[in-house]
């Protein structure tokens, strides 16, 4: 049997269809292929010279799910019937997709109990395609790999994925919690004079350039702890809790954004990194309690529209951090105090939800459901600027990229943070380019991407497409 290239068993969908629906089947195959979903189809999967029936059976047995294109034609197809029967006998999940007005109750009674995608509804086609992709991905997850291998794939300077959560391990909102500690962190006292001098210089420069530099109240990570909890079904799972202290943006501006800049203390030349003992290989989330510094938490998200386009903004020159026409993650935002809370405690999920609304005009409950469509992919450390960084992936349930762009133009309160936003097909090739810090097309107006951006797109690429996307 010939599987999709490089795809192990149970990591692809078997496409069951009638020959009379070949045009529709080819269209569905192309849509899923562009979305990075491996699909087995008899016109491409049967090896020359091999018995057709045995190849079909082996392909079904090795699949993660059976995608059935239901129509009046397929209801009469003996092959489709045999393929459904085989999947049911082997307890292989079935994902039904309706192509026309066929009454499922009479045409496919064995599938009547299953939720189905309605591809016949042209008015809601983008939403239904998105549902189809998500439905297949429930049964065709990415290959789980050892965390050390994942970290090795994340070859992004200055970024360490200490806690990656990819594929089926991506965290839901109730699995990543915050715990507020009222006492603020302490900065090494000998750095305070240099901090005041640095702040005065940076505020003056920002004002001259017309850049945004507000001393927003924020949150600093104190520690991360992991506990095991049991849900109502008896399943045990990890819960990650961030112990969080109050801080502000100016304590991030210095020393974090200037760790390697030359400063003078008591007449000697040094750097903040040297004074704090923050060597790159020592700076990790698991030992940040050992450093006298503030660790302002940052978040970033990769947003995928219902028509499978990734939202790629270009930052405006008004941004102090990562400005100058760099392309960016779909959203990027530090945690704000006391705004970003969930169930009464600080929450990076709340930060991501706020950023989607403020920066793109995309609202929870209207364009996506946080508990269903949002996952945390990693908690990592930016060793260049001593910043814990939390990465999310979000998928809109029924909002195409064109609709997202309209929301950005008309509804985003922080629209000025981006000079433009682009929609690119979310495919392995595009993901690979973004992870490498380049757009998949030439653009003289876009300068490149920061390490946070490459980190976020690399995680999303690994999550959705596996190792091949970053190889």
C-alpha positions as CSV (number, residue, x, y, z in Angstrom):
1,X,0.0,0.0,0.0
2,X,1.2,3.5,-0.8
3,X,0.6,6.1,2.0
4,X,0.9,9.9,1.6
5,X,4.7,10.5,1.4
6,X,6.4,10.5,4.8
7,X,3.2,9.8,6.7
8,X,3.1,6.9,9.2
9,X,0.0,4.7,9.7
10,X,-3.1,6.3,11.3
11,X,-1.8,9.8,10.4
12,X,-3.9,10.3,7.3
13,X,-7.6,10.3,6.2
14,X,-8.9,7.8,3.7
15,X,-11.2,9.6,1.1
16,X,-14.2,7.5,0.2
17,X,-16.3,8.8,-2.8
18,X,-18.2,7.8,-5.9
19,X,-16.5,8.1,-9.3
20,X,-19.5,10.3,-10.3
21,X,-18.3,12.8,-7.7
22,X,-14.7,12.8,-8.9
23,X,-14.6,16.6,-9.5
24,X,-15.8,17.3,-6.0
25,X,-13.5,14.7,-4.5
26,X,-10.5,16.3,-6.3
27,X,-11.5,19.7,-4.9
28,X,-11.8,18.3,-1.4
29,X,-8.4,16.6,-1.8
30,X,-6.7,19.8,-2.9
31,X,-8.3,21.8,-0.1
32,X,-7.1,19.4,2.6
33,X,-3.7,19.0,1.0
34,X,-3.2,22.8,1.0
35,X,-4.2,22.7,4.7
36,X,-1.5,20.2,5.4
37,X,-3.9,17.3,6.1
38,X,-2.6,14.0,4.7
39,X,-5.2,12.3,2.6
40,X,-5.2,8.9,0.9
41,X,-7.1,8.8,-2.4
42,X,-7.3,5.8,-4.7
43,X,-6.2,7.8,-7.8
44,X,-2.9,8.6,-6.2
45,X,-2.5,5.9,-3.5
46,X,-2.8,2.6,-5.4
47,X,0.5,1.3,-6.5
48,X,0.8,0.1,-10.1
49,X,0.4,-3.6,-10.5
50,X,-1.1,-4.2,-7.0
51,X,-4.5,-5.8,-6.4
52,X,-7.0,-2.9,-6.2
53,X,-9.3,-4.3,-3.5
54,X,-6.5,-5.4,-1.2
55,X,-4.9,-2.0,-1.5
56,X,-8.1,-0.2,-0.6
57,X,-8.6,-2.4,2.5
58,X,-5.0,-1.9,3.6
59,X,-5.4,1.8,3.2
60,X,-8.5,1.9,5.3
61,X,-7.0,-0.2,8.0
62,X,-4.0,2.1,8.2
63,X,-6.0,5.4,8.2
64,X,-6.8,7.6,11.1
65,X,-10.3,8.2,9.9
66,X,-12.6,7.6,6.8
67,X,-13.8,10.8,5.2
68,X,-17.0,9.9,3.3
69,X,-18.4,12.3,0.6
70,X,-22.1,11.6,0.9
71,X,-24.2,12.2,-2.2
72,X,-27.0,10.6,-4.2
73,X,-24.2,9.0,-6.3
74,X,-22.2,7.7,-3.4
75,X,-25.4,6.3,-1.8
76,X,-25.6,4.0,-4.9
77,X,-21.9,3.1,-4.9
78,X,-21.0,-0.4,-3.9
79,X,-17.4,0.6,-3.3
80,X,-18.4,3.4,-0.8
81,X,-20.7,0.9,1.0
82,X,-17.8,-1.6,1.3
83,X,-15.4,1.1,2.5
84,X,-17.9,2.3,5.2
85,X,-18.5,-1.3,6.3
86,X,-14.7,-1.9,6.5
87,X,-14.2,1.2,8.7
88,X,-17.1,0.2,11.0
89,X,-15.8,-3.3,11.4
90,X,-12.3,-2.0,12.2
91,X,-13.7,0.7,14.6
92,X,-12.1,3.4,12.4
93,X,-13.7,6.9,13.0
94,X,-15.9,8.2,10.2
95,X,-16.1,11.8,9.2
96,X,-19.2,12.4,6.9
97,X,-19.3,15.3,4.5
98,X,-22.5,16.1,2.5
99,X,-22.1,17.1,-1.1
100,X,-25.8,17.6,-2.1
101,X,-29.3,17.4,-0.6
102,X,-29.3,13.6,-0.1
103,X,-31.3,12.6,2.9
104,X,-28.7,10.9,5.2
105,X,-31.4,9.1,7.2
106,X,-32.4,6.9,4.3
107,X,-29.3,6.9,2.2
108,X,-26.7,6.3,5.0
109,X,-28.6,5.1,8.0
110,X,-25.4,3.7,9.6
111,X,-24.0,7.2,9.7
112,X,-27.1,9.0,10.8
113,X,-25.9,9.4,14.4
114,X,-22.7,11.3,13.3
115,X,-22.2,15.0,13.1
116,X,-21.6,15.9,9.5
117,X,-20.1,18.8,7.4
118,X,-22.4,20.4,4.8
119,X,-20.3,21.2,1.8
120,X,-23.5,21.7,-0.2
121,X,-24.1,24.9,1.7
122,X,-22.1,27.4,-0.5
123,X,-23.0,30.4,1.6
124,X,-21.2,28.8,4.6
125,X,-18.5,27.0,2.6
126,X,-15.5,28.6,4.4
127,X,-16.9,27.7,7.8
128,X,-17.8,24.1,6.7
129,X,-14.3,23.6,5.3
130,X,-12.8,24.8,8.6
131,X,-15.1,22.3,10.4
132,X,-14.0,19.5,8.1
133,X,-10.3,20.2,8.7
134,X,-10.8,20.3,12.5
135,X,-12.9,17.2,12.4
136,X,-10.2,15.2,10.6
137,X,-7.5,16.6,12.8
138,X,-9.2,15.1,15.8
139,X,-8.5,11.7,14.4
140,X,-5.3,12.4,12.5
141,X,-3.0,14.0,15.1
142,X,0.6,14.9,14.6
143,X,3.2,12.3,15.6
144,X,4.1,12.8,19.3
145,X,7.9,13.2,19.6
146,X,10.2,13.5,22.6
147,X,10.5,17.0,24.0
148,X,14.2,17.1,23.5
149,X,13.7,16.5,19.7
150,X,11.2,19.3,19.6
151,X,13.6,21.7,21.3
152,X,16.3,20.6,18.8
153,X,13.9,21.6,15.9
154,X,13.4,25.0,17.5
155,X,16.6,26.5,16.2
156,X,15.7,30.1,16.9
157,X,18.5,32.2,18.4
158,X,17.8,33.2,22.0
159,X,14.6,31.2,22.4
160,X,14.2,28.0,24.5
161,X,11.0,26.0,24.5
162,X,11.2,24.6,28.0
163,X,7.6,23.4,28.1
164,X,6.3,22.5,24.6
165,X,2.7,21.3,24.2
166,X,2.2,20.1,20.6
167,X,-0.3,17.9,18.9
168,X,-2.8,16.3,21.3
169,X,-0.8,17.7,24.2
170,X,-1.6,21.4,23.4
171,X,-3.1,23.0,26.5
172,X,-6.7,24.0,27.0
173,X,-7.5,27.1,29.1
174,X,-8.3,25.1,32.2
175,X,-4.8,23.4,32.0
176,X,-2.8,26.6,32.2
177,X,-3.6,28.7,35.3
178,X,-2.3,31.7,37.2
179,X,-1.8,32.5,40.9
180,X,-1.3,36.1,41.9
181,X,1.3,36.9,44.5
182,X,1.0,40.5,45.7
183,X,4.6,41.2,46.6
184,X,6.5,42.6,43.6
185,X,9.9,41.1,42.5
186,X,13.1,42.9,43.5
187,X,15.6,44.3,41.1
188,X,19.3,44.1,42.0
189,X,19.8,47.4,43.9
190,X,23.1,48.3,42.2
191,X,21.3,48.5,38.8
192,X,18.8,51.1,39.9
193,X,20.9,54.2,39.0
194,X,21.7,52.7,35.5
195,X,18.0,51.9,35.1
196,X,16.9,55.5,35.7
197,X,19.5,56.9,33.3
198,X,18.5,54.3,30.6
199,X,14.8,55.1,31.0
200,X,15.3,58.8,30.6
201,X,17.3,58.2,27.3
202,X,14.8,55.7,25.9
203,X,11.7,57.8,26.7
204,X,13.3,60.8,25.1
205,X,14.2,58.9,21.9
206,X,10.7,57.4,21.7
207,X,9.0,60.7,22.0
208,X,11.3,62.2,19.3
209,X,10.3,59.3,16.9
210,X,6.6,59.4,17.9
211,X,6.7,55.9,19.2
212,X,4.4,54.4,21.8
213,X,6.0,54.0,25.3
214,X,3.4,53.7,28.0
215,X,4.4,52.4,31.5
216,X,1.7,49.7,31.5
217,X,1.1,47.7,34.7
218,X,2.0,44.1,34.0
219,X,2.8,40.7,35.4
220,X,6.1,39.1,36.2
221,X,6.6,35.3,36.4
222,X,7.9,34.1,39.7
223,X,7.8,30.3,39.2
224,X,6.0,27.6,37.2
225,X,4.6,24.5,39.0
226,X,3.1,21.3,37.6
227,X,0.4,19.2,39.4
228,X,-1.6,16.2,38.4
229,X,-5.4,16.5,38.5
230,X,-8.3,14.1,37.8
231,X,-11.4,15.1,35.8
232,X,-14.9,13.8,36.2
233,X,-14.2,10.8,33.9
234,X,-11.2,9.7,36.0
235,X,-8.7,10.9,33.4
236,X,-5.5,12.4,35.0
237,X,-3.8,15.3,33.3
238,X,-1.2,17.9,34.0
239,X,-2.1,21.4,35.2
240,X,0.5,24.1,34.8
241,X,0.3,27.0,37.3
242,X,2.2,30.3,36.9
243,X,2.9,32.1,40.1
244,X,2.8,35.7,39.1
245,X,3.9,39.0,40.7
246,X,3.1,42.6,39.8
247,X,5.5,44.6,37.6
248,X,5.4,47.3,35.0
249,X,6.7,48.0,31.5
250,X,9.6,50.3,32.6
251,X,11.1,47.4,34.7
252,X,11.1,45.5,31.4
253,X,12.6,48.3,29.4
254,X,15.6,48.1,31.7
255,X,17.3,45.8,32.3
256,X,15.6,43.2,30.2
257,X,15.8,45.0,26.8
258,X,19.3,46.2,27.6
259,X,21.0,43.2,29.2
260,X,24.1,43.4,27.0
261,X,24.3,47.2,26.6
262,X,27.4,48.7,28.3
263,X,26.8,50.5,31.5
264,X,28.9,51.8,34.3
265,X,28.6,50.9,38.0
266,X,30.9,52.4,40.6
267,X,33.3,53.5,37.9
268,X,33.7,50.1,36.2
269,X,32.4,49.0,32.8
270,X,29.9,46.1,32.9
271,X,26.5,44.9,31.6
272,X,23.3,44.2,33.4
273,X,23.5,40.5,32.3
274,X,26.9,40.2,33.9
275,X,25.7,41.9,37.1
276,X,22.7,39.6,37.3
277,X,24.6,36.5,36.4
278,X,22.2,35.8,33.6
279,X,24.3,33.7,31.2
280,X,22.2,32.5,28.3
281,X,22.6,28.8,29.3
282,X,21.6,29.6,32.9
283,X,18.5,31.7,32.2
284,X,15.5,29.3,32.3
285,X,12.0,29.3,33.7
286,X,12.9,26.6,36.1
287,X,15.5,28.7,37.9
288,X,14.3,32.4,37.5
289,X,13.7,32.6,41.3
290,X,17.5,32.7,41.6
291,X,17.8,36.1,39.8
292,X,17.0,39.6,41.2
293,X,15.0,40.8,38.2
294,X,11.5,41.3,36.8
295,X,10.3,38.7,34.3
296,X,7.5,40.4,32.4
297,X,5.4,37.7,30.6
298,X,4.8,38.0,26.9
299,X,2.3,36.2,24.7
300,X,2.0,35.6,21.0
301,X,-0.6,33.9,18.8
302,X,-0.8,32.3,15.4
303,X,-4.3,32.9,14.0
304,X,-5.7,30.6,11.3
305,X,-8.9,31.7,9.5
306,X,-11.8,29.4,8.6
307,X,-10.5,29.3,5.0
308,X,-7.1,28.1,6.2
309,X,-5.1,31.3,5.9
310,X,-2.6,32.4,8.5
311,X,-2.9,36.0,9.6
312,X,0.5,37.7,9.2
313,X,0.7,41.4,10.3
314,X,3.4,43.9,9.4
315,X,4.3,46.1,12.4
316,X,4.2,49.9,12.0
317,X,7.1,52.3,12.7
318,X,5.2,53.5,15.7
319,X,6.1,50.4,17.7
320,X,9.0,50.7,20.1
321,X,9.5,46.9,20.2
322,X,9.7,44.9,16.9
323,X,8.6,47.9,14.8
324,X,10.2,49.1,11.6
325,X,8.1,47.0,9.2
326,X,9.0,43.6,10.6
327,X,6.3,41.0,9.9
328,X,4.9,39.6,13.1
329,X,2.8,36.9,14.8
330,X,-0.9,37.3,14.4
331,X,-0.9,39.0,17.8
332,X,1.9,39.9,20.3
333,X,1.1,41.4,23.7
334,X,2.5,41.5,27.2
335,X,0.2,40.7,30.1
336,X,-1.6,43.7,31.5
337,X,-2.5,44.1,35.2
338,X,-5.2,43.9,36.3
339,X,-7.0,43.3,33.0
340,X,-5.9,39.9,31.9
341,X,-7.6,37.6,34.4
342,X,-9.7,34.4,34.1
343,X,-11.6,33.1,37.1
344,X,-10.1,35.8,39.2
345,X,-6.5,35.0,38.5
346,X,-3.9,36.3,36.0
347,X,-4.1,34.3,32.7
348,X,-2.0,34.3,29.5
349,X,-5.2,33.0,27.8
350,X,-6.9,36.2,28.8
351,X,-4.0,38.2,27.3
352,X,-4.3,36.4,24.0
353,X,-8.1,36.9,23.9
354,X,-7.7,40.6,24.6
355,X,-4.9,41.0,22.0
356,X,-7.1,39.3,19.3
357,X,-9.8,41.8,20.0
358,X,-7.6,44.9,20.4
359,X,-5.2,44.2,17.5
360,X,-7.4,42.5,15.0
361,X,-11.0,43.1,16.1
362,X,-11.6,39.4,16.5
363,X,-13.9,38.7,19.4
364,X,-14.2,35.6,21.6
365,X,-17.7,34.0,21.4
366,X,-18.3,35.7,18.1
367,X,-15.4,34.6,15.9
368,X,-14.0,31.7,17.9
369,X,-14.7,29.8,21.2
370,X,-11.7,30.0,23.6
371,X,-12.3,26.6,25.1
372,X,-12.6,24.9,21.7
373,X,-10.6,26.9,19.2
374,X,-7.6,28.2,21.3
375,X,-4.6,26.1,22.5
376,X,-1.3,26.9,24.2
377,X,1.6,25.4,22.3
378,X,4.5,26.3,24.6
379,X,5.9,28.2,27.6
380,X,9.4,29.3,26.7
381,X,12.2,31.7,27.6
382,X,13.7,34.5,25.5
383,X,17.2,34.5,26.9
384,X,18.1,37.7,24.9
385,X,15.8,39.8,27.0
386,X,14.9,37.5,30.0
387,X,11.3,37.2,29.1
388,X,9.0,34.2,29.6
389,X,7.0,33.8,26.4
390,X,3.7,31.9,25.9
391,X,2.6,30.9,22.4
392,X,-0.9,30.1,21.3
393,X,-2.6,28.8,18.1
394,X,-6.2,30.0,17.4
395,X,-8.6,28.9,14.7
396,X,-11.7,30.9,13.8
397,X,-14.8,28.8,13.4
398,X,-16.6,30.8,10.8
399,X,-14.5,33.8,9.9
400,X,-12.5,33.9,6.6
401,X,-9.4,36.0,6.2
402,X,-11.3,38.7,4.2
403,X,-13.7,39.0,7.2
404,X,-10.8,39.2,9.6
405,X,-9.2,42.0,7.5
406,X,-12.5,43.9,7.6
407,X,-12.6,43.5,11.3
408,X,-9.1,44.9,11.6
409,X,-9.9,47.9,9.4
410,X,-13.2,48.7,11.1
411,X,-13.1,47.3,14.7
412,X,-9.6,47.0,16.0
413,X,-8.8,49.6,18.7
414,X,-5.1,49.1,18.2
415,X,-5.2,49.0,14.4
416,X,-2.3,51.5,14.3
417,X,0.1,48.9,15.7
418,X,0.1,47.2,12.3
419,X,0.7,48.9,9.0
420,X,-1.0,46.0,7.1
421,X,-2.1,42.4,7.6
422,X,-1.6,39.6,5.1
423,X,-3.4,36.3,4.7
424,X,-1.2,33.4,3.5
425,X,-2.3,29.8,2.8
426,X,-1.4,27.8,5.9
427,X,0.6,25.1,4.3
428,X,3.9,23.4,5.2
429,X,5.8,25.5,2.7
430,X,4.4,28.8,4.0
431,X,4.9,27.6,7.6
432,X,8.5,26.7,6.9
433,X,9.2,30.2,5.4
434,X,7.7,32.1,8.3
435,X,9.6,29.9,10.8
436,X,12.8,30.8,9.0
437,X,11.9,34.5,9.3
438,X,11.0,35.3,5.8
439,X,7.8,35.8,3.8
440,X,7.2,33.2,1.0
441,X,7.2,36.1,-1.5
442,X,9.5,39.0,-2.2
443,X,8.6,42.3,-0.4
444,X,10.9,45.3,-0.2
445,X,8.5,46.8,2.3
446,X,9.0,44.0,4.9
447,X,12.3,43.8,6.7
448,X,12.2,40.4,8.4
449,X,11.1,39.0,11.7
450,X,12.1,38.9,15.4
451,X,13.1,35.8,17.3
452,X,9.7,35.7,19.0
453,X,8.0,35.6,15.5
454,X,10.2,32.8,14.3
455,X,9.7,30.9,17.6
456,X,5.9,31.2,17.3
457,X,5.6,30.2,13.7
458,X,8.0,27.3,14.3
459,X,5.9,26.0,17.1
460,X,2.7,26.3,15.0
461,X,4.4,24.5,12.1
462,X,5.5,21.7,14.3
463,X,2.1,21.4,15.9
464,X,0.2,21.3,12.6
465,X,2.6,19.7,10.1
466,X,5.3,17.9,12.1
467,X,9.1,17.8,11.6
468,X,8.9,18.3,7.8
469,X,7.7,21.8,8.2
470,X,10.9,23.0,9.9
471,X,13.4,20.6,8.5
